[in-house]
């Protein structure tokens, strides 16, 4: 499993933590939300990652 260190604005962090807390904060939930968001972003921008290679499908 990979590990990323990122920086986001205080406003986005606050909204994200509030959103996660609404459903009851559980271990790993923040990571799950971020991972799903990244997958959505990749899908939306038509980027395919396969065998550690990135293909732009535009």
C-alpha positions, 0 to 999 in steps of 0.5 A: 500500500502506498503512502502520500503526503499532501497539502490541501487548504485549511478550508478543504480539510475542514469540509472533508473532516466534517463530511467524514464525521457526519457518518461517524469517524472510523479508522481508514475512512479518510483514506477511503474517501481520498482514494475514491476521489482520486479514482473518480478524478482519473476516470473523469480525465480519461487516464488509464493506469495499467502495469505502472504505465499511464495512458492518456485517452484524450 
